[in-house]
Amino acid sequence: MVRTFREFALITATAALISACSSGDSPTREVEYAVQGIYSAALSSDGRNAIVGSIQHGGSLWDANNHERLYNWNHKKDSYSNIVASAFSPDNQFAVTTGQQKMVLWEVTTGKPHWFWNAPAEVLDVDLAPQGSFALLGLGNHTAVYFDIKNGGVKQTFHHDGRVAAVDLSDDGMLALTGSDEQVAQLWNVADARLLHTVPHENSVNTVALSPNSRLAFSASQLDKAMIWDTQSGEILHTLSGGEAFVQKRLSYTAAVFSPNSDQLLTGNSGGYVQLWDVREGKELKRWKVYFRDTFRPTSATLYALAFANNGYKALAANGYINELE
């Protein structure tokens, strides 16, 4: 999902990996989408489209294959909106953009707004259900809500004891994964808002992801552990990181997405690194370092959005560049 404008800390597989972070393959191509950088971003599941929440020009939809801006997506006519979170539906037919409390459902093909709504509280993160019928909102009022974004109204509420900074929906819309400042990741049954599993962390959980087959979950917290776990049993399958080195480095995971067949995981962090993981063994397969600007322009390369695309991968960073990776 895509993330709000935040500073995170990288968590990697071991302290040895942390010390090795000076290496990594370079992008095969990088293209500038926003001169002054971005607040937030999202990539469609196939990597064909991108939503950019630009610092200078508000929201926009891009053709991420041909690198062309298709539509300006702002919430008020003749003004630029601060897009703090955005997401595509699993079928990539709809997209949602949110400000702090306003949200808009868009049709991707036409670029036209479908509905405008006010959220129940400050929005920190968002995801969309199939056909764009519902939005899962992570809110600052210690809840996540399942919102009917086509007809209006909250259908389910998932309660936390902290701000809900990260959310993700399964591709079939049956499971909701939430991460909060209360230092837990929680898995919910969407139909009845029943809590299925709670996975504790030792810091605020800021990044979560569900696999397309709904069997695996990823959750990571600031300066702490990142884990892959079983959604049926709640069992931790792999711990990707841990140790005091993470605190010293001031780095953490900021984006994650599973491959279409759920056997690989792509993660991005605030240090500008993208890593490809083997889900079955919890091992790193490959690493890239995304493009960094010169020092006179926005230089942060925190990763906001990732995608498995064609025979490669795509990564959108805070400095406004999309990176093509192989």
N, C-alpha and C positions, 0 to 999 in steps of 0.2 A: 504494500500500500504505500501508499505514498505518504510522505511525511510532512509534518509541519516544520517551520523554520526553527531548528534547534541545534545546539552544539552537543555532540555526543563523544563518547570515547570508544576506541576500537577494542573489541575482545577477539582474540585469535585462538588457535588450537592449543598452543603451549607457550611457555615463556621463551622457548627456543624460536618459535615462529615469530614472536614479537621482535626479537633481536634481529631476525632475518628480513624485516620489512623494508629494507633498503633496496630489495630486488623485486622484480616483477616485469612481465612483458609490457610493451607499450601498445596503445591502441593502433589498429590498422588505419583508422581515420577518426578525426575529431571535427565536429562542426559546431559553430557558435549559434545558440538559440536566443541568448539574452546577454546583451553587452554588460549590464550592471549586475548580473547574477540573478538567482532565483530564490524565492521563498519556499517553493514546494514543486513537486513534479509527480507525474504518473506515466507509466508505459502500459499499453494494452498487452494482453497475454501473449500475442503473437509478435509484439515489437513493431507493429506497423504504424501505430499512432502514439503521440505523446501529448500530454497536457503539461503546460509550463505556467507556473505562477511567477511571472517576472517581477523583479523589484521595480523596474522602470515603466513597463508597459502593461501590467496586469495579466489577465489570463489569456491563453491562446491554445488552439489545437493545431498540431503539426502532423504532416506526413513524415514519419520518421525513416522511411525508406528513401524518399527523394529529398528529404530535408527542406520541405516547403511549409511555410505557415499557411494553414487552410482557413481558419476563422479566429477572430478575436472573441474571447469568451469573458465578458465582464458582466457584473451584476447590475450595473446602472448605466443607462445610455449616456454616451459622451463623457465617460469618466473611466479611470482605471481602478480595478478592484484588487485588494490584497487577497490573493488566493492562498489560504493557509493549508488546505488539504484537497485532494482530488482522487478519483478512482474511475476505472472502467468496469462495466459489467462483464461477467465471464465470456459472454458471446460477443463482446466488443461493439454492441449496437448502441449502447447508452453510456453516458459518462456523467459524473457529478463533480461540481466544484463547490467549495464552501469558503466563506469568509468566517469571521469569528462567530456569527450567528445566522447569517443568511446562506442558503444553499440553492443551487439551480441544477435541475436535471436536463441534460442536453441529448439530442439525437446526433450521433456521430456522423452519419452519412450526410445529413443536410446542414449540420452545424446549428440548427435552430433550438432555442430553449423550449423545453416541454412543460416544466412547472417551476415555480418559484415558491420557496418556503422559508419560514423562520424556524431555526432549531430551538429546542427547549432550553439550551444553555450554551456556553462557549464551546465551540467545536475544536477538538484537538486532532482527530483523525477520522477517516471515513472509508467505507467500502460499500460496494453495490452487489445486490443479489442478482440472480439470473433475470434476464429481460428488463433489468433496471427497475423492478417493481418496488424494491425496498432498499433502504440505506441503513447500514449499521454505523452509528455515530459514537465515537469516543468523546465524552464530554468532561468539562471541568467541574461539574457538580457531583462527581463521584459516581456517575452512572454511565453505562452504555445503553443506547436505545435502538430498537429495531423500528424504523420509521417508514410508514407507507408514503413513499415519495411521489406516487402518482395520484393518490386520493387524499393524502394528509392524515396525520394522527400517529401516535405512538402505539405500536402493537405489542411490544414486549420491552421490559426494562430489566437490565442486568446490574445489580447493585454491587458497588465496591466501597472500600473505605479510603479511597484516594482518587485523584484525578486519573481518568482513563486516557492514556496517551497513545495507545496502539490498539488497533482492531483489525480483524480479518474475518471474512466469511468463506465457508467452503463453497466450491463451485456449484453444488446442488442446493445451496441456501439452507441446509439443515443444521449446520454447526456454526457457532460464533466463538471466536477466540479473542480474548481481551487481555491487555496488560496495563497495569496501573502503578501509581506511586506507592501503593501499599505493599509493593515488592512481591507481587504474585502475577502469574499468568493463569487465566481461568478459561476453561472450555465449557460451553453452554449448549443445551438443546434449544434451538430457536423456537420450536413449536410450543413449548410450555415454559420456557425460561428456566429450565431445571439445570442446576450446576452439576456438571459431569466430573470434572477434575480440577484440582488446584495444584499448580506447580510453583513452589516457593523459590524466590531469588533473594539475593542479599542487597539489592538496590532497586531503584525504580525500573520497571520493565518498560522499555521504549520501542521495541521492535518485535512483531509477531508475524507468523505466516502459517497457513495451512496448505498441505499438499493437494493437488487436484483430485487424488483418489480418496481424500478425507481421512487417511489412515495415519498421517504424520503431522506433527506440529513443531514449529521452531519458535523459541522465545529467547530474548536476550535482554539483559539489564545493563545499566551504566556501570562501568568499572567492575563488572562481575562476570558470571558465567553465561555462556550461550549453550542452549541445549536443544537436541532433537528428541522428541518423545512420542510415544504411542498414544493416539487419541482414544483407543478402546480401553486400554488398561491404565493409562497415565504413567506408565513406566518410562524412565529416562533411558533412552537407547544410546545416546552419545553426548558427551560433554565436550564442546569444541574449545573451551578455554577456561582459565581461572588463574589466580595468583596476583601477588602484589604488583607485578610489573605493569598491569593494566592501569592501576591507579597512577603510577609514575608516568606512564605514557599519555594519560588523559585522552584516551581513544576508546570508541566502542562501535558496535554494529549499528548501522542506521537504515539498512534496507536488506530485504531477503525475499527470495522467490524460489519455489520448487520448479523443477522441469516438468513438462507436460506429462511424462510418464512416471513422475514422482520418484525417480531413482537418483536425482542429483539436486543439489541446492546451490544457488548463487547468492552470495552475500556481499554487501558493500559497507564501508566504514568511513569514519570521519577523517581518516588519514589519507583518503584518496585511493584505497586499494579495493579491488574486486577479487573475490576468491570463489573458486568452483570446488564443491565438495562431493565426494561419493557418500550417499546417504546410508548405504548398507554398512559401510565400514567406518564412517565418520572421519575419513581422511581427505586432506586437501589434494586436489588433482592439478590445479593450476592457479596462477595468480597474475593479476595485471595491476599496473599503476596507471591511473587515468591522467589525462592531460591537465597540466597546471599552467595558469596564466603567468605573465611576468609580474613583477612586484608592484607595478604602477596601476594594476587593475585588480578586480576581485580575484583573490587567490585561493580561497577555501574550495577544496574539492570533495567535501562531504558528499557521499552518495545518497541521492534521494529516491531513485527509481532504477529498477533492473528488469531485464527481459531475456528469455531465450528466444532467439530470432533466427529463422532460416538455419544456416549452418554455423551461426556464431551467437554473439551476445551483444546486448546494448546496455549502456549505463549513462544515466543523467546525473550531473553533479551540480553542486551549489554555485559553481562559478559560471554556469550558463552554457556549458558544453555537453553535447551528447557524444559518447565514445562508442565506436564500433570495435568489438573485440573478437579475436579468433584464437 
